[in-house]
Amino acid sequence: MRQNRDTLRGPLLGVLTLYSKTLCGNSAYAKTIQLSLRNGRGGLLSDSIPLIFVDAPTLKAEYDAHAPWFDVCQFSAKPGTHCLLPDPESGIKAVLLGRPKSLDTWTLATLATSLPPRTYHLADKFTPEEATKLGLGWHLSQYRFDRYQQKKATDYPQLTRPDNADGDYITAAVAAAFLVRDLVNTPANDMGPAELEAVAQSLADTYGATMRVVTGEALQQQNYPLIYAVGQASDRPPRLIDFTWGDPSHPAITLVGKGVCFDSGGLNVKSFVGMKLMKKDMGGAAHVLGVALMLMKLKIPVYLRVLVAAVENSIAGNANRPLDIVPSRKGTTVEIGNTDAEGRLVLADALWDACEVTPSPTLVVDFATLTGAARVALGTEVPVFFSTDQENAIALQRCSEATDDLMWQLPLHQPYRSFLDSKAADLSNIGSVSQGGAITAALFLQEFVAQDIPWIHIDVMAWNSRSRPGRPEGGAAMGLRAVFELIKGRSLSAKA
């Protein structure tokens, strides 16, 4: 018999302990961040080692005495390379870094895990934006998911907060990204609907949000038939997680997340290859919780609502069958063309719920690991987004580029809407053609968004298939900082 939310598994208690402490600033990780983000140069340790950007002319003009050492190290100040200058007393006198043409979030990322575990500081002057990016990338690089390993990660080098860096933003962005990564990386046996609810409850309790949960048969009674239909075959009851935070007089923003905690495909069962990574199918829920964390931690003036449809798509005698017809919260009937297109079903009920409240939200954003077609279009590393409001789309694109958190817009091409027509119901959950699957999935969701409410749909991989500086293989936060900046910008504009 599976454990309920009151008798959670030991590893999950570790997850919740980590988040409750990290969010409150008391965990070992938070203490490390606080130590390395202390204010100003006055907080530098006496043995702090300078990180110095150099180019080839500077190397020759100012460090020519070390030329033999550079020859041995094959260091020529090429961007992306570094060289440790030895010191007979302390071991390391300085670290020289090849200066890139431009600085971004990932400029220091490799150093954050490759330098000896000492304390470092940036010797150069930077703009506040540059300093914040450099500090952020450093800390994002030091993530490790080792909760299930006996051998834990070793000590990492520390970076004293760069001058002018926004330490509060760095702390919030790192905490949010690590939350997303940990939730996605946690195996499904320890991250089901009840466990996802417990993490949301921990967030709500930390920041004083009000939360309600509709679970199991109550979903039928309270008119969430699609969420119930997808999750009914699992012995881990489906649920809708709903919390609100902030001042109702502030701009109302609603985040909706797909929380399919494991996706077998249902009776249209996935292959071994297709099913292997399906613990990550709750990545959309992880992302909205991450964005919520940043908004609440940084006290952005919004009235926030978060909706997570948390289910497990399992196989049993009461599972959805192909061509079953199920009503939605909106009243629209949906023919199940494929039980493996379940994410859009649970989102449909949650999106319509998001639009029913009065006053209406000024923006609805959903995150979902929805389609392989989006990955075919842009690969695994660039999330796809759709928007009913082009002004929001342009703003989000700019935010993604400014934060080194790239996303790309695809069109809500209305002629493809006819591919979702059903002869037996109001709507089919899959397109009648195999091409354009990301677009038809978005068009399906659009059917459950009120026409007068601005909406952004983000189709995200939530997984790094390879390791890159600051972005290790595994669970990934994609578009997180971009969406935060969009919402922050809207809230400040409204306040002005």
C-alpha positions in Angstrom: 0.0 0.0 0.0 1.4 3.4 -1.0 2.1 6.0 1.7 -0.1 9.0 1.9 0.9 12.6 2.2 1.2 12.3 6.0 3.6 9.4 5.9 5.9 10.5 3.1 9.0 8.5 2.1 12.3 9.3 3.7 13.9 10.8 0.6 10.9 13.1 0.1 11.3 14.4 3.7 14.8 15.3 2.6 13.4 17.2 -0.3 11.0 19.1 1.8 13.6 19.8 4.5 16.0 21.1 1.9 13.4 23.5 0.5 11.9 24.7 3.8 15.4 25.5 5.0 16.7 26.9 1.7 13.6 29.1 1.3 14.1 30.4 4.8 17.8 30.8 4.3 19.0 28.3 6.9 20.3 25.3 4.9 24.0 24.5 4.4 23.6 25.5 0.8 21.9 28.8 1.7 24.7 29.5 4.2 27.3 29.0 1.4 25.4 31.4 -0.8 25.2 33.9 2.0 28.9 33.6 2.7 29.8 34.0 -0.9 27.4 36.9 -1.5 28.5 39.1 1.4 28.4 42.8 0.7 31.3 44.6 -0.8 35.0 44.2 -0.8 35.1 44.8 2.9 33.8 41.3 3.4 36.7 39.6 1.5 38.7 37.0 3.2 42.4 37.9 3.5 43.4 34.9 1.3 40.8 35.6 -1.4 42.2 35.0 -4.9 41.6 37.5 -7.6 40.0 36.5 -10.9 41.4 38.8 -13.6 40.1 39.0 -17.2 42.9 39.5 -19.8 43.3 39.6 -23.5 46.5 38.8 -25.5 47.9 42.4 -25.5 47.3 42.7 -21.8 48.9 39.4 -21.1 52.1 40.5 -22.9 52.1 44.0 -21.5 51.4 43.3 -17.9 52.4 39.6 -17.3 55.4 39.2 -19.6 57.5 38.0 -16.7 55.3 34.9 -16.6 55.7 34.1 -20.3 57.6 30.8 -19.6 54.7 29.6 -17.3 52.1 30.5 -19.9 54.1 28.5 -22.5 54.0 25.5 -20.2 50.3 25.9 -19.5 49.6 26.7 -23.2 47.7 29.8 -22.1 47.4 32.7 -24.6 44.3 34.4 -23.1 41.9 32.7 -25.5 38.3 33.3 -24.4 37.0 30.5 -22.3 40.5 29.5 -21.0 42.2 30.2 -17.7 45.6 30.0 -16.0 46.5 29.8 -12.3 49.4 32.1 -11.5 51.5 30.3 -8.8 52.5 32.0 -5.5 55.3 30.5 -3.4 53.4 31.3 -0.1 49.7 30.9 -0.8 49.9 28.5 -3.8 47.8 30.6 -6.1 48.5 34.3 -6.7 45.7 34.9 -9.2 43.6 33.3 -11.9 43.8 34.8 -15.3 40.8 34.4 -17.5 40.7 34.8 -21.3 38.3 37.7 -21.9 35.4 36.9 -24.1 33.9 39.4 -26.6 30.9 39.7 -24.2 30.0 38.5 -20.7 27.0 36.3 -20.1 25.6 34.1 -17.3 27.8 31.2 -18.2 31.2 33.0 -18.5 32.4 31.7 -15.1 30.4 28.6 -15.0 33.2 26.1 -15.7 35.5 27.7 -13.1 32.9 27.3 -10.4 33.5 23.5 -10.4 37.0 23.3 -11.7 39.0 25.7 -9.6 40.6 24.5 -6.3 38.1 25.0 -3.4 39.3 28.4 -2.2 37.6 31.8 -2.0 37.8 34.0 -5.1 36.8 37.5 -6.1 36.5 39.4 -9.4 39.2 42.0 -9.6 37.7 43.9 -12.5 34.8 46.4 -12.4 31.5 45.4 -14.0 28.0 46.9 -14.6 25.3 45.7 -12.2 23.9 43.5 -14.9 27.2 41.9 -15.7 28.1 41.3 -12.1 24.7 39.7 -11.4 25.0 37.4 -14.4 28.5 36.3 -13.4 27.5 35.6 -9.9 24.4 33.7 -10.9 26.2 31.5 -13.4 28.8 30.6 -10.8 26.2 29.3 -8.4 24.0 27.6 -10.9 27.1 25.5 -11.9 27.5 24.1 -8.4 24.2 22.1 -8.5 24.5 18.3 -7.9 21.7 15.8 -7.5 23.3 13.3 -5.0 20.5 12.6 -2.6 20.5 9.0 -3.5 24.3 8.5 -3.5 26.4 7.6 -0.6 29.3 9.6 -1.9 28.4 13.3 -1.8 29.8 16.2 -3.8 33.0 17.7 -2.5 33.6 21.3 -1.5 33.3 23.9 -4.2 35.2 27.1 -4.7 33.4 30.2 -3.4 32.9 33.5 -5.2 32.6 36.6 -3.1 29.7 38.6 -4.4 30.9 40.8 -7.3 30.6 44.6 -6.8 27.2 45.9 -7.8 25.7 42.4 -8.1 22.1 41.9 -7.0 22.6 39.3 -4.3 18.9 38.9 -3.5 18.1 38.1 -7.1 21.0 35.6 -7.4 19.8 33.8 -4.2 16.2 33.7 -5.4 17.1 32.6 -9.0 19.4 29.9 -7.8 16.9 28.6 -5.2 14.2 28.5 -7.9 16.4 26.7 -10.5 17.6 24.2 -7.9 14.0 23.5 -6.9 13.0 22.8 -10.5 16.0 20.6 -11.1 15.5 18.6 -7.9 11.8 18.1 -8.5 12.4 16.9 -12.0 15.4 14.7 -11.0 13.6 13.0 -8.1 12.4 9.5 -9.2 8.7 9.0 -9.6 8.5 6.5 -6.7 9.3 9.5 -4.5 7.6 12.3 -6.5 3.9 11.4 -7.1 0.9 13.7 -6.8 0.9 13.7 -3.0 4.6 14.5 -2.8 4.2 17.3 -5.4 1.4 18.7 -3.2 3.6 18.5 -0.2 6.3 20.6 -1.9 3.7 23.2 -3.0 2.4 23.3 0.6 5.9 23.9 1.9 6.2 26.9 -0.5 2.8 28.2 0.5 3.6 27.9 4.2 6.9 29.6 3.8 5.5 32.7 2.1 2.1 32.9 3.6 0.1 31.7 0.6 -3.4 30.3 0.9 -3.7 26.8 -0.6 -6.5 24.4 -1.4 -6.3 20.9 -2.9 -9.1 19.0 -4.7 -8.3 15.2 -4.6 -9.6 12.0 -6.0 -13.4 11.6 -6.4 -13.8 15.3 -5.3 -12.4 16.2 -8.7 -15.6 14.7 -10.2 -17.8 16.4 -7.7 -16.2 19.8 -8.2 -16.1 19.6 -12.0 -12.6 18.7 -13.0 -13.5 15.7 -15.1 -10.5 15.6 -17.4 -8.0 15.7 -14.5 -9.9 12.9 -12.9 -10.1 10.9 -16.0 -6.4 11.0 -16.7 -5.4 10.1 -13.1 -8.1 7.6 -12.2 -6.2 4.5 -13.2 -3.4 5.1 -10.7 -3.6 4.2 -7.0 -2.0 7.6 -6.3 -5.1 9.8 -6.4 -5.0 12.8 -8.9 -5.4 16.3 -7.6 -5.6 19.9 -8.4 -3.3 22.1 -6.3 -4.3 25.7 -6.1 -2.6 28.5 -4.1 -2.8 32.2 -4.1 -0.4 34.9 -2.7 -0.1 38.6 -2.6 -2.4 41.7 -2.5 -5.6 41.3 -4.6 -5.2 45.0 -5.6 -2.0 44.1 -7.5 -2.0 42.7 -11.1 -3.5 39.2 -11.1 -1.1 36.6 -12.6 -2.0 33.0 -12.9 0.6 30.2 -13.5 -0.6 26.8 -14.6 1.6 23.7 -14.6 1.3 20.2 -16.0 2.1 17.8 -13.2 2.0 14.4 -14.7 4.3 12.7 -12.2 4.8 9.7 -14.4 3.5 9.0 -17.9 3.2 5.4 -19.0 1.2 6.6 -22.0 -1.8 4.9 -20.7 -3.4 2.2 -22.9 -1.5 3.8 -25.8 1.6 2.6 -23.9 4.9 4.2 -24.6 8.0 2.3 -25.8 10.9 1.6 -23.4 12.8 4.6 -24.9 9.8 6.8 -24.8 8.9 5.9 -21.2 12.4 6.0 -19.7 12.5 9.8 -18.9 8.8 10.2 -18.0 9.6 11.0 -14.4 10.2 14.5 -15.9 6.7 14.8 -17.2 5.8 17.0 -14.2 8.4 19.5 -15.3 5.8 22.1 -16.1 4.6 21.9 -12.5 8.1 22.2 -11.3 8.6 25.4 -13.4 5.5 27.2 -12.1 6.6 26.4 -8.6 10.0 27.8 -9.4 8.6 31.0 -10.9 6.3 31.4 -7.9 9.2 31.0 -5.5 11.1 33.9 -7.3 8.0 36.1 -7.3 7.2 35.5 -3.6 10.8 35.6 -2.3 11.6 38.9 -4.1 8.1 40.3 -3.1 7.1 41.2 -6.6 3.8 43.2 -6.4 1.5 40.7 -8.0 -1.6 38.8 -7.0 -0.4 35.4 -7.8 -2.4 32.2 -8.4 -0.7 28.8 -9.1 -2.6 25.9 -10.4 -1.0 22.5 -10.8 -2.9 19.5 -12.2 -1.0 16.6 -10.5 -1.7 13.1 -11.8 -0.1 9.8 -12.8 -1.0 8.4 -16.2 -1.2 4.7 -15.5 -2.7 1.5 -16.9 -5.5 -0.3 -15.2 -9.0 -1.6 -16.0 -10.5 1.8 -15.4 -8.0 3.7 -17.6 -9.1 5.9 -20.5 -9.5 4.0 -23.7 -8.9 5.4 -27.2 -12.0 7.1 -28.5 -13.6 7.5 -25.1 -15.4 10.8 -24.8 -14.9 12.9 -21.6 -16.5 16.2 -20.7 -14.3 19.1 -19.6 -14.8 21.7 -16.9 -15.7 24.2 -19.7 -18.4 21.8 -20.9 -16.6 21.0 -24.2 -16.5 17.3 -24.8 -13.2 15.7 -25.8 -12.6 12.5 -27.7 -9.5 10.7 -26.6 -7.7 10.0 -29.8 -4.6 9.0 -27.9 -4.3 8.3 -24.2 -0.6 9.4 -24.4 -1.8 13.0 -25.2 -2.9 13.3 -21.6 -1.0 16.5 -20.5 -3.3 18.8 -22.6 -6.3 17.2 -21.0 -5.3 18.0 -17.4 -4.2 21.5 -18.5 -7.6 22.1 -20.1 -9.5 21.9 -16.9 -6.9 23.9 -15.0 -6.7 26.6 -17.7 -10.5 27.0 -17.7 -10.5 27.3 -14.0 -7.9 30.0 -14.3 -10.2 32.0 -16.5 -13.3 31.6 -14.4 -12.4 33.9 -11.5 -13.5 37.5 -11.2 -11.7 39.8 -11.8 -10.0 38.0 -14.6 -6.2 37.5 -14.5 -4.2 40.0 -16.5 -2.0 37.2 -17.8 -2.1 33.4 -17.7 1.1 31.4 -18.3 1.3 27.7 -18.5 4.4 25.4 -18.5 4.2 21.9 -19.9 6.4 19.1 -21.1 3.9 18.7 -23.8 5.1 17.6 -27.2 8.0 15.8 -28.9 7.1 18.0 -31.9 8.4 21.1 -30.1 11.8 19.3 -29.7 11.8 18.4 -33.4 11.2 22.0 -34.2 13.9 23.6 -32.0 15.8 20.8 -30.3 15.8 20.0 -26.6 17.5 23.2 -25.4 15.2 25.9 -26.6 11.7 26.0 -25.2 8.8 26.8 -27.6 6.2 29.3 -26.6 2.9 30.5 -28.1 1.0 33.7 -27.2 -2.4 35.2 -27.9 -0.9 38.7 -27.3 2.0 39.7 -29.6 3.1 42.5 -27.3 3.6 39.9 -24.5 5.4 37.6 -27.0 7.8 40.3 -28.0 8.5 41.2 -24.4 9.1 37.6 -23.4 11.4 37.1 -26.4 13.5 40.1 -25.2 13.5 38.9 -21.6 14.7 35.5 -22.7 17.6 37.0 -24.6 18.5 39.5 -21.9 18.6 36.8 -19.2 20.5 34.2 -21.3 17.4 32.0 -21.0 16.5 31.6 -24.6 12.9 30.8 -25.8 11.4 31.0 -29.2 7.9 31.8 -30.4 5.9 29.5 -32.7 2.6 30.7 -34.3 -0.9 29.8 -33.2 -1.7 29.0 -36.8 -5.5 28.9 -36.8 -6.0 27.0 -40.1 -4.6 23.9 -38.2 -7.5 24.1 -35.8 -9.6 21.9 -38.1 -7.1 19.1 -37.5 -8.6 18.8 -34.0 -12.2 18.3 -35.2 -14.0 15.1 -34.0 -16.9 13.4 -35.7 -18.2 12.2 -32.3 -17.3 15.0 -29.8 -16.6 18.7 -29.8 -12.9 18.2 -30.0 -10.2 15.6 -30.4 -7.1 15.6 -28.1 -4.8 14.9 -31.1 -4.5 16.2 -34.6 -5.6 14.3 -37.6 -2.2 14.8 -39.2 1.3 14.0 -37.7 2.9 17.3 -38.7 2.8 20.5 -36.6 2.1 18.7 -33.4 3.3 21.5 -31.1 1.0 23.9 -32.8 -2.1 21.6 -32.7 -1.4 20.9 -29.0 -1.3 24.7 -28.4 -4.5 25.2 -30.4 -6.2 22.5 -28.3 -5.2 24.4 -25.1 -6.4 27.7 -26.6 -9.9 26.2 -26.7 -9.9 26.4 -22.9 -8.6 30.0 -22.5 -11.0 32.9 -22.5 -10.5 35.1 -25.6 -10.2 38.3 -23.6 -7.4 37.0 -21.3 -3.8 37.2 -22.5 -2.2 33.7 -22.5 1.3 32.3 -23.0 1.8 28.6 -23.4 5.4 27.2 -22.9 6.3 23.8 -24.3 9.5 22.9 -22.4 11.8 19.9 -22.3 12.7 20.4 -18.6 15.8 18.1 -19.1 19.3 18.7 -20.3 20.3 15.8 -22.6 24.0 16.9 -22.3 26.1 18.9 -19.8 27.0 22.4 -20.6 28.6 25.1 -18.4 26.2 25.8 -15.6 23.6 23.4 -16.9 24.4 19.8 -16.0 22.7 16.8 -17.6 19.4 16.1 -16.0 16.5 18.1 -14.7 16.6 21.7 -16.1 14.9 25.0 -15.5 14.2 26.5 -18.9 12.5 29.9 -19.4 12.2 30.3 -15.7 14.1 33.6 -15.4 12.6 35.0 -18.7 9.1 34.5 -17.4 10.0 36.0 -14.0 11.3 39.1 -15.8 8.2 39.4 -18.0 5.9 39.3 -14.9 8.1 41.6 -12.9 8.1 44.1 -15.8 4.4 44.0 -16.1 3.9 44.4 -12.4 6.2 47.5 -12.3 4.5 49.0 -15.3 1.1 48.6 -13.7 2.4 50.1 -10.5 3.8 53.1 -12.4 
